[in-house]
């Protein structure tokens, strides 16, 4: 199935009122060439190479990862558009959620405004605004400076509870990154403004994420220095983990250089000197930052520089001498790349655990080069090319690019960026002395704040690609190539990553319960070997042979064990690189599953062991996946406009189906395996002959086709789409279709197991039960006012599951329009599949996980 809508430029989901059909980052032009550093972990490189060729900025990554999270501000405001632009212009996108009376009650209840003051404000309300309209009431209070725009957006959407976290009142959202969201907040008792970092609720049950989050707070708290942002408080509130830091208004050095150009020599050196002083205090405590870069250095209006974001900091074992705990091996693993490639030391790219104070000095050298030239020291078409450059290329000369720079400064830079750690400065004190000599000053000079508009600190957490994953990362070198040098390994990975398609080997990547997430395997680099004869007719050409699958253990041959956990989530499968998992399918034997997502991969899972058996890669996001009835084949389709057929046992592609002009939103295989069905954004429904890969027929509808399905006997076809119509016809008689008219765009639909009924869901939050024999609506099951993104029947054809964009998973008795059970809204549900026993179900979710659920017993 497709995203609710997808941006044609980046294929990310769109809000319903997205103007001009583009997402926020594309609308703002955030995809600009910026090689100044992207924080990554190695498992993400393939995705970045395929999707962006490495040219993606921190700002664009932030927007891509979190714009949907920031829905407390209207789409037009977030996109920076005038109110009159875009679909539905002039209509409130928020006022339907709360009334003006509810809004005023919330203001008083939260003690944002006292009742007497509110009454006085209403008496002198602006004449051009109507206080009985909730949106205009909020706008007027913002104009009076009694609410921030962020608070107004939250209140209008009925999310007032989120504005209070323990003793703190949320004022604004500063930013978001992998380790949490950062808010500007007010301590309600002492009226102090702080930067409040909050662990996203979706990670509250992830023990590794919680440990890493608190570890960052502990690391910062151990360092008391004017050049390091200070931690003021840390606590937990209603299951929400947070810590408060000092708040500084200012600009990070990356944005400063972008706005003002390269800095004068004295200013650049003074910034590095202040950063080195702050790092020196951390190093003295046995703490190494590991992610020094311009965006993690904040300069306030007084000229004081603050080192930010110790989310990737590592505590040395020597820190134990100072009363600190032993470093947690689960939080820092050998072979994991953590940091920002453009500013990363070579040894850190090889193994982040080997990074120490000298790695921070190397990153400071890269930062100094950026401040003086406006670009990072090493360029490259891809992230991996830059890593190799750090290891192999000569250190660039400052003097060559800017002859007026002193030669002595060039010498300091070369020592800071020496390839071997032992050749660098061995302490920041040595570095500071040499830098001040170059500056020609015996003591620090104050850095003048450039004459420009001050911007609130919005970089208190790293917005780069790699830090979103809080779970232990996978080893980044396959065993077979572990003995090769880093350069050869990276080059091999790059060749495979940019190939049109690859098949990657399995590795364990699932936790036994939601709070334990296992290590992920790194995509393997392998040569393309000759293929054995394909199982299908010779006209279908094979592509690439993967490594042999692991030996099947006795456990793997057993059926999925009956979970002993209570009703609810019982297992979480990770591996989709923290991207949206768009589609899920379960095998007819209940032993295996397929998932597909925006990370351009399809994962083949063993449900008994939780292992990822195989991985298949598309050239773009994958929106739909289906099993063959005998569970030997998989059919996939997505943004690369190619439908692909895979041999699951051999691990190779058997047949590409081409000719599409737009992304493929939905695919299906007939039970007899003879036919394939596709629905596309190009408004076409196509029936294919699988053996010959030829098109049997193509039917052009009135809107994008979001869902296609075969009936259980394979004799009928069902489609649904943006034309608000569910269509059913005999498989080979498309022009004899019967239309079921819906009141909203149809985003999902399914046949009942008995073949007599169908269920559909869409934009209006309802699921509709259709009688296929009488061709009538049986009933509408009214759920929350939220997009229904997926539906699936249970084997009895009387019960069904529906999943919504907001995360609600509801078990229905469709016979009497009754909710049997509503599961916790942990993440947006994009796909759902029920196991054959009817006691368990799988969902594919928008936080990058596939979840296994135990259902209430409803069959008796």
Buried (B, 14 or more C-beta within 10 A) or exposed (E): BBBBBBBBEBBBBBBBBBBEBBBBBBBBEBBEEBBBBBBBBBBBBBBBBBBBEBBBBBBBBBBBBBBBEBBBBBBBBBBEBEEEEBEEEEEBBBBEBBBBEBBBBBBBEBEBBEEEBBEEBEEEBEEEBBBEBBBBBBBBBBEBEBBBBBBBBBBBBBBBEBBBBBBBBBBBBBBBBBBBBBBBBBBBEEEBBBBBBBBBBBBBBBBBBBBBBBBBBBBBBBBEBEBBBBBBBBBBEEEBBBBBBBBBEBBBBBBBBBEBEBBEBBBBBBBBBBBBBBBBBBBBBBBBBBBBBBBBBBBBEEBBBBBBBBBBBBBBEEBEEEEBEEBEEEBBBEBBBBBBBBBBBBBBBBBBBBBBBBBBBBBBBBBBBBBBBBBBBBEBBBBBBBBBBBBEBEBBBBBEBBEEBBEBBBBBBBBBBBBEBEEBBEBBEBBBEBBBBBBEBEEBBEBEBBEEEEBBBBBBBBBBBBBBBBBBBBBBBBEEBEEBEBEEBBBBBBBBBBBBBBBBBBBBBBBEBBBBBBBBBBBBBBEEEEBEEBBBEEEBEBBBBBBEBBEEEEEBEEEBEEBEBEBBBBBBBBBBBBBBBBBBBBBBBBBBBBBBBBBBBBBBBBBBBBBBBBBBBBBBBBBBBBBBBEBBBBBBBBBBBBBBBBBBBBBBBBBBBEBBEBBBBBBBBBBEBBBBBBBBBBBBBBBBEBBEBEBBEBBEBEBBBBBBBBBBEBEBBBBBBBBBBBBBBEBEEBEEBEEBEBEBBBBBBBBBBEBBBBBBBBBBBBBBBBBBEEEEEBBBBEBBEBBBBBBBBBBBBBBBBBBBBBBBBBBBBBEEBEEBBEBEBBBBBBBBBBBBBBBBBBBBBBBBBBBBBBBEEBEE
